[in-house]
């Protein structure tokens, strides 16, 4: 489909046409309730064309990449590298700056681990250095840095969160000891969008590297890593209409060149002798062993699908839908939104608590009505503690969600309050 076929004549996304691309959205659950999928912040649904791209590859092109000298292997390698080029273009990178991993967690661990290696040279984090994170991080962008500091003797410090769930840039002054600043582009708890250029400016002023968790931003808005100025970034396929089991690391070319490998073995070598080994140039240096080829092809198809819709249109749709959801949820007595209550500089992940109803109980009642949300701490315990919530319920929206689904969510919350005898 051309982009115009996903747009209404009067403007805005044609969600009916879009939803037809996702067969799962037509199913029912729990004895006939229409599926209302509001958990795309955890895993998005996959359009049929993405699955078909994977299927075609497996059925007609499956072969090892960068190895065989026969036609099938050449075709498989071409498909793999075509996907890399598409994904790189999607985030404003060169193909050599995109290394495939099994998920964003592995990508972030790759950076954190290799920066602690003595072969990292001037990039190496050692005792006396400081690594800075924020209280809003997903555990995947916190625990690897804790481990780096444990291994190297470096110090971990962090930016606090504001009361409305944004990064409080006034809570910490960076100094010359800071070697790395790792932060989320868009919080998976509060939805708050970080001021990336300002964080990058502060980090560069003290000579620090920046590492961006872009899992919640790349699927939802136009993102260009080079324009943002970050040094490294990570994102995952399953949150952006792509397959599970594949993620990507972006790294500025000169920085990837300077880093040692994370995993070693086949495919990532240059010359191997019994006395030692030299390693391939990036990105192959960071792609040891047989890769998840069909998933990479699927992710390439996913970004081409998103481009056919138009990321500007997706972002505008989500802003409008998020504003509507904030208004509707804000009208529910006893419901507190954990995060910004206005749609400005925030994404479509809305966490909330309902007085008198535990989030897990709320999730069960909503599930009975076909509404799928996330409940718990969303792999972000420190963020919840900072915001005064042990756990929350979270609704997260994507290009295929509608106002009617927001209404269904609110009606289900009111039903849960009635079920638990909450009058507020």
C-alpha positions in Angstrom: 0.0 0.0 0.0 1.1 3.5 -0.7 1.1 5.9 2.2 -2.0 7.7 1.0 -4.0 4.5 1.3 -3.4 4.5 5.1 -4.6 8.1 5.4 -8.2 9.4 5.5 -9.1 12.0 2.9 -9.7 14.5 5.6 -6.4 13.8 7.2 -5.1 11.4 9.9 -4.6 7.7 9.9 -7.2 5.4 8.5 -7.1 3.0 11.5 -9.7 0.7 9.9 -7.3 0.1 6.9 -4.4 -0.2 9.3 -6.1 -2.7 11.6 -6.9 -4.9 8.6 -3.1 -5.5 8.3 -3.1 -7.1 11.8 -5.3 -10.3 11.8 -4.9 -10.7 15.6 -6.8 -7.5 16.2 -10.0 -9.1 14.8 -10.1 -11.9 17.3 -12.1 -12.2 20.5 -11.0 -13.4 23.9 -12.5 -14.5 27.2 -15.7 -15.9 25.8 -16.3 -13.4 23.0 -15.0 -10.1 24.2 -13.4 -8.0 21.4 -9.6 -7.8 21.8 -8.5 -4.4 23.0 -4.7 -4.6 22.8 -3.2 -1.8 24.9 0.2 -3.3 25.7 2.3 -2.3 22.7 4.9 -0.7 25.0 5.8 -4.3 25.9 5.3 -6.0 22.6 3.6 -4.6 19.5 1.4 -6.7 17.2 2.8 -7.8 13.8 1.2 -7.1 10.5 0.7 -10.1 8.2 3.1 -8.7 5.6 6.0 -8.9 8.1 5.3 -12.5 8.9 4.9 -13.2 5.1 8.4 -11.7 4.5 9.9 -14.0 7.1 7.9 -16.9 5.7 9.1 -16.3 2.1 12.7 -16.1 3.3 12.5 -19.4 5.3 10.6 -21.2 2.5 12.5 -19.9 -0.5 15.8 -18.3 0.5 17.0 -19.9 3.8 20.8 -20.3 3.8 23.7 -19.1 5.9 24.7 -15.5 5.3 28.2 -14.3 4.6 29.4 -17.8 4.2 28.3 -19.9 1.2 29.5 -19.3 -2.3 26.3 -20.7 -3.9 23.3 -18.8 -5.2 21.0 -19.5 -2.3 23.6 -18.2 0.2 24.2 -15.1 -2.0 20.4 -14.4 -2.0 20.2 -14.9 1.8 23.1 -12.5 2.3 21.5 -10.0 0.0 18.2 -10.2 1.9 20.0 -9.8 5.3 22.0 -6.8 4.1 19.0 -5.2 2.4 17.3 -5.3 5.8 20.3 -3.8 7.5 20.3 -0.9 4.9 16.6 -0.3 5.4 16.9 -0.3 9.2 19.9 2.0 9.1 18.1 4.4 6.9 15.1 4.3 9.2 17.2 5.7 12.1 19.5 7.9 10.2 22.6 5.7 10.3 25.0 4.0 7.9 24.7 0.3 7.5 28.1 -0.2 9.1 26.8 1.5 12.2 24.0 -1.0 12.8 24.9 -4.3 14.5 22.2 -6.9 15.1 21.6 -8.4 18.5 18.9 -10.7 19.9 17.2 -7.7 21.6 17.9 -4.2 22.9 19.0 -5.7 26.3 21.8 -7.5 24.6 22.8 -4.3 22.7 23.0 -2.3 25.9 25.0 -5.1 27.6 27.3 -5.1 24.6 28.2 -1.4 25.0 28.5 -1.7 28.8 30.7 -4.8 28.7 33.1 -3.7 26.0 33.6 -0.2 27.6 35.1 -2.1 30.5 37.5 -4.0 28.4 41.2 -2.9 28.5 41.2 -3.0 24.7 38.7 -0.1 24.5 41.6 2.3 24.9 40.6 5.8 25.7 37.0 4.8 25.8 37.6 2.4 28.6 35.8 2.9 31.9 38.0 2.4 34.9 38.3 3.2 38.7 37.8 6.9 39.3 35.4 7.3 36.4 31.7 8.0 36.7 28.8 6.5 34.9 25.5 8.5 34.9 22.0 7.0 34.4 18.6 8.2 35.4 15.9 7.0 37.9 13.6 6.4 35.0 15.6 3.7 33.3 14.3 0.3 32.3 16.4 -2.3 34.1 18.0 -3.1 30.8 19.6 0.4 30.8 20.5 0.3 34.5 21.7 -3.2 35.6 24.4 -3.4 32.8 25.9 -0.1 34.1 25.7 -1.3 37.7 27.6 -4.4 36.6 30.2 -2.3 34.7 30.8 -0.2 37.8 31.1 -3.3 39.9 33.7 -4.8 37.6 35.8 -1.7 37.1 35.4 0.2 40.4 33.8 3.1 38.6 31.1 5.1 40.4 27.4 5.1 39.4 25.4 8.3 39.8 22.0 9.3 38.5 19.6 12.0 37.6 16.5 12.0 39.8 13.0 12.1 38.4 10.7 15.1 38.7 7.3 14.7 40.4 5.7 14.3 37.0 8.1 11.6 35.8 10.6 13.5 33.7 14.4 13.5 34.0 15.4 16.2 36.4 18.5 17.7 34.8 19.0 20.1 37.7 19.5 17.2 40.1 23.0 16.4 39.0 26.0 18.4 37.8 28.3 16.5 35.4 32.0 16.8 36.0 35.2 15.6 34.2 35.0 12.2 35.9 31.9 11.3 33.9 32.7 8.8 31.2 29.2 7.7 30.1 25.7 9.1 30.3 23.1 6.5 29.6 19.4 7.5 29.5 16.0 6.7 28.0 14.6 8.6 25.1 11.1 7.9 26.2 10.2 6.4 29.6 8.3 3.1 29.4 6.6 4.1 32.7 5.7 7.8 32.5 5.9 8.2 28.7 8.0 11.4 29.2 10.3 12.2 26.3 13.8 13.3 27.2 15.5 16.5 25.9 18.1 14.4 24.1 20.0 17.4 22.5 20.4 19.0 26.0 21.6 15.8 27.6 24.1 15.3 24.7 25.3 18.9 25.1 26.0 18.4 28.8 27.7 15.1 28.2 29.9 16.4 25.5 30.9 19.4 27.6 32.7 17.0 30.0 33.9 14.5 27.3 31.4 11.8 28.1 29.8 9.2 25.8 26.0 9.1 25.5 24.0 5.8 25.3 20.3 6.1 24.4 17.7 3.5 25.1 15.4 4.2 22.1 13.1 1.2 22.5 10.0 3.4 23.2 10.9 6.1 20.7 12.0 4.5 17.5 8.6 2.7 17.0 6.5 5.8 17.6 8.2 8.9 16.2 10.8 9.9 13.5 14.2 9.3 15.1 17.5 10.1 13.5 20.4 9.1 15.8 23.0 11.2 13.9 20.8 14.3 14.2 20.3 13.7 17.9 24.1 13.4 18.3 24.1 10.3 20.5 27.1 8.0 20.4 25.2 4.7 20.9 21.6 3.7 20.9 19.6 0.5 21.2 16.2 -0.6 20.0 14.2 -3.8 19.5 12.2 -5.4 16.7 9.2 -6.7 18.7 8.1 -3.2 19.8 8.0 -1.8 16.2 5.8 -4.3 14.3 8.7 -6.7 13.9 9.7 -10.1 15.1 10.9 -11.0 18.6 14.5 -12.2 18.9 16.1 -9.4 17.0 17.3 -6.0 18.2 19.9 -3.5 17.0 22.8 -1.5 18.3 23.6 1.8 16.7 27.1 3.1 17.3 29.0 6.0 15.6 31.4 4.4 13.2 34.6 5.6 14.7 33.4 4.4 18.1 32.5 0.9 17.0 35.9 0.7 15.3 37.5 1.3 18.6 35.6 -1.3 20.6 36.6 -4.9 21.1 34.1 -7.7 20.4 31.5 -8.7 23.0 31.0 -12.3 21.9 33.6 -14.3 20.0 33.5 -17.3 17.6 32.6 -17.7 14.0 31.7 -14.9 11.5 33.3 -12.1 13.5 36.9 -12.9 12.8 39.5 -11.6 10.3 42.4 -14.1 10.8 42.6 -17.0 13.3 45.8 -18.6 14.3 46.6 -20.8 17.3 48.6 -17.9 18.8 45.7 -15.5 18.6 43.0 -13.9 16.5 42.3 -10.6 14.7 38.7 -9.5 14.4 36.5 -8.3 11.5 35.5 -4.7 11.1 32.1 -3.6 12.5 29.3 -4.5 12.3 30.4 -8.1 11.7 32.8 -7.8 14.7 29.7 -7.7 16.9 27.7 -10.5 15.1 29.3 -13.7 16.3 27.9 -17.0 15.2 24.9 -17.7 13.0 22.5 -14.8 13.1 18.7 -14.6 13.4 18.5 -14.1 9.7 14.7 -14.5 9.1 14.0 -12.2 12.0 16.3 -9.5 10.6 14.5 -9.9 7.3 11.2 -9.5 9.2 12.5 -6.4 10.9 13.5 -4.9 7.6 9.9 -5.6 6.3 8.6 -3.9 9.5 10.5 -0.7 9.0 9.4 -0.6 5.4 5.8 -1.0 6.5 6.2 1.8 9.1 7.7 4.0 6.4 4.8 3.3 4.1 2.4 4.5 6.8 4.7 7.5 7.6 6.3 8.1 11.0 5.1 11.6 11.1 1.5 10.4 10.7 2.0 7.7 13.3 3.4 10.2 15.8 0.5 12.6 15.1 -2.1 9.9 15.6 -0.5 8.8 18.9 -0.3 12.4 20.2 -4.0 12.9 19.5 -4.9 9.5 21.0 -2.7 10.1 24.0 -4.3 13.5 24.7 -7.8 11.9 24.5 -6.7 9.1 26.8 -5.2 11.5 29.3 -8.5 13.4 29.3 -10.7 10.4 29.7 -8.5 8.7 32.4 -8.2 12.0 34.2 -12.0 12.1 34.6 -12.1 8.8 36.5 -12.6 9.5 40.2 -9.8 8.0 42.3 -7.4 7.5 39.3 -4.0 9.0 39.5 -1.8 9.2 36.4 1.8 8.5 37.2 3.7 10.8 34.8 2.9 13.9 32.7 -0.9 14.6 32.5 -0.6 16.6 29.3 0.4 15.2 25.9 3.2 17.6 25.3 6.7 15.9 25.2 5.3 12.5 26.1 4.5 9.3 24.4 1.6 6.9 24.5 2.6 4.9 27.6 0.3 5.9 30.4 0.8 4.4 33.8 -1.8 4.9 36.5 -3.1 3.7 39.9 -6.8 3.4 41.0 -7.5 4.1 44.6 -8.8 1.0 46.3 -7.9 -1.4 43.5 -4.6 -3.2 43.2 -3.1 -3.0 39.7 -3.0 -6.8 39.4 -6.7 -7.0 40.4 -7.5 -4.3 37.9 -5.6 -6.1 35.2 -7.7 -9.3 35.8 -11.0 -7.5 35.6 -9.9 -5.7 32.4 -8.8 -9.0 30.9 -12.2 -10.4 31.5 -13.5 -7.6 29.3 -10.9 -8.1 26.6 -8.6 -5.2 27.6 -4.9 -6.0 27.6 -2.7 -3.8 29.8 0.5 -4.2 31.7 0.5 -4.3 35.5 3.4 -4.3 37.9 6.7 -2.3 37.9 7.3 -2.7 34.1 11.0 -3.6 34.7 11.5 -0.2 36.3 11.5 -0.6 40.1 13.6 2.5 40.8 11.3 4.6 38.7 8.2 3.5 40.6 9.9 4.1 44.0 10.9 7.6 42.9 7.3 8.3 41.8 5.8 6.9 45.0 4.1 3.9 43.5 4.9 0.2 44.3 3.3 -0.9 41.1 1.0 0.6 38.4 -1.3 -0.3 35.6 -0.1 0.8 32.1 -2.0 1.3 28.9 0.3 1.9 25.9 -0.9 2.9 22.4 0.3 2.4 18.9 -0.7 3.2 15.3 -3.6 0.7 15.3 -5.4 1.9 18.5 -8.5 4.0 18.4 -10.6 6.3 20.6 -13.2 3.6 20.9 -10.6 1.4 22.6 -9.8 4.2 25.0 -13.5 4.4 25.8 -13.5 0.6 26.4 -10.6 1.0 28.7 -12.3 3.6 30.8 -15.5 1.7 30.9 -13.6 -1.4 32.1 -11.9 0.6 34.8 -15.2 1.9 36.1 -16.5 -1.7 36.1 -13.5 -2.8 38.1 -14.2 -0.1 40.7 -17.8 -1.3 40.9 -16.7 -4.9 41.3 -14.4 -4.0 44.2 -16.9 -1.7 45.8 -14.9 1.5 45.3 -17.2 4.5 45.3 -14.7 7.2 44.6 
